[in-house]
Amino acid sequence: MNYKGTMLILFSSVFLIAGCTDEAVTTEQKKVVKTTTHTDQKTNQTKHPILNPVQYEKLFKHMDEHLKMDQFQLKRSTIGADFTAVDQSLSFGKRRWLTVDGTIDTSSTQEALYFENKKQDTQLAIHFAYMDRYIGNDLIQYQSNGDYGELLIISYKNILISVQHNSLQKVDSDTTQEAAKQVIHELKNVPV
C-alpha cells in the first residue's frame, strides 16, 4: 500500500473514532424550554404597575371624550354596559364572557371607537382590550393587506390597542400612523 493510501485510512479512522461519541450516536434532540412562572409575572407586576378595571374604564371614557382624528369624526363608541359571550374554547377554556373575571357580573374587557371621514369611504376603528398582566408599552404589529386596509397594534401597560384603517380607496399609511400617534399622545394625558 502506498503512502497516500495509508494516510487516507489513518485520517478516516481518526474522524470515524472521533465522530462515534455518545452524543453523536444519540438520536434524541435536546429540547430547550423557556418558562415563566406565575411568581415571575407577579414580580413583574410590582415593577410595572397595571391599570385595574376601574382605571381601564376611566381610560376609555377619556379616549371617548378627547381622542380626535384629523379629517375624521367619531361615529360610534361602545361606552356603557356591553357584554360579549364567546365560545369558551376560544379563550382556552378560561371564560364564557369577555369580562374581567369571565362572568356576566363584571365589566367588559373590550371597548371600541369608530371614526369615519366625511365622504364615508374610510373608517378608523380603535379597539381597546384589557388584560390582567403587564405586557409593556410597544408597537406589537403593523400589517397592511395591500390596498384597502391596515392594522396596527400597540400595547400600553396591560392594554392592547388596535388601530384598524379600512377604505374603499387605496389606504394612506400616513393616516394609519397618524391615528396611532394620536392614540399614544392621548394615552399620556389620561388622568388615571
N, C-alpha and C positions, 0 to 999 in steps of 0.2 A: 504494500500500500504506500502511496506516495505521501509526501509531507502535507500537501493541501487537503487530502482526504482525511488524514489523521487529525488535523486541526479542526476540520469541519465537524467531525464526530465528537471531538473534545468540547468544542463550543456548544454544540447542540445538546450534549449531555448536561453541561453546566446549566443552560437555560431550562432544560426539562426538569432537572432536580430542583432548581430554584422556584420554578412555577408550581411544583407539586407540594404546596404547603396546605395546612388545614383550611385557611381562608380561601384559597384558590379553588379547592375541591368543593367547598360548601355551596349548595345551590340556593340556599335561602338568602334573601336580601335583607340587609339591616334596615329597619324602619326607624325613622326619626319622627317623633311625635311631639309637637309643641303644645302644651296645655296651659290653660289659665284657670286658676282655681277661683272659687267663689270669694275666698278671703282676699285674693289679689284685687278682685273687682271692687270689693268694699273699701279696701285701702285706697284704690284709685279714686273712689267717690269723695273721700275726705280731702284729697289733694286738689280735686276739681269738682267743686260743688255743682249739683244739677238743679234744674228747676223742679219744684214739686207741682202737682196737678193744679193747684190754685194759681201759682205763678205762670204756668203754661196758659191758663185761661186768660190771665191779665195780659200776657204777651200777645195772644191772638187778638184780644179786644183792642190793644194798642195798634196792632197792624191794621185791623179793620178800619180804625178811625184815622190813622196817619199815613199809611203807605200810599204813595202817589206814583203813578207811572206816566211819563211824558206821552202825550197823544193817545192815552187810554183812559177809559172811565171804569170805575168799579161797577159791575153789573149785578153781582150776586156774592153773597157771603154765607157761610154756614154757621155764623154766630148764633148761639142759642142752643137749646137742648136738641140733640140729634144722636141717634144710636145706629150702629151698623151691625147687623147679625151676619156671622160668617160660618161657613162650614168649619167645624173645629179642626179638621185635619189640615186646613190651610195655615193654622197657627201652630203646627206641630203638636196639636192636642192641648195647647195651653188655654185657649179661651173660645167662647162662642160669640162674644160681643167685642167690638173694638172700643173697649173702655179701659180705664186704668187697671181694674182688677179682673176684667173679663166677664163681669156680670152686668146686668142692666142697672144696677144700683149706683154706679159711679159715673163720672164724666167721660166723655168721648176722648179718644186719643188721636183723633184726626179732625182737621179743620181745613177750609179752603177759601180762597178769594179768587174771583173770576173777573178779569178785566177784558174790555173789548174796545177796539178802535171805532172811530165814528162811521167808517164805511161798513162796519160789521163783517169784515172779511179776515180779521186777525184777532186771536184771543191769547191772553196770557193767563194761565191757571197757576196759582201759587198754593201749594199744598203743604200743610204742617202736620207732622206726625210725632207724637210724644212717645218717648221710651223711658224706661226706668233705670237706664245705665248711661254713664258718660261715654260719649263717642267722639268728642273733640270738636274743634272749630276748623273746618276744612272743606275744600271742594272735593266731593266724592266721585261725581260722574258728570261728564259733559258729552252728550251724544247728539248727533244730527242724523236724521234719516234721509238726508239729501236735500230736498227742495221745500217740503211743506211742514216740517216740524223739527223742533229741537227740545232736548230735555237736559236740564242742568240740576244736579242735586248737591246741596251743601248740608253740612252738619253744624249745629250750634249747640254746644254743651250736650244735652240729651234729646235734642230735637232734630229730626230730619226735615229738610225743606226742599221741595222740588219746584222748579220754575219750568213750566211746560209752555212752549210757544208753538201755536198752530196757526196756519194761514192757508187761505185759498190761493194766495200768490206765493211767490218764492220767499222763504223766510230770510230775514235780515239778521245775521248773527249778532250784530251790534245791539239790536233790540233785546235779544235774549240776555246778553251780557249786562246791558244797562239795567234791565229788570232785576237781575241777581244783585248787582251793586246797590240798587235802591233798597232791596231787602236787607242786605248786610248793613247798610248805613242806618236803617231804621232799627235793626236789632240792637245797635249800640245806644240807641236812645230810649229803649224800653225801661221804664222805672220798676224793675222787679227786685 
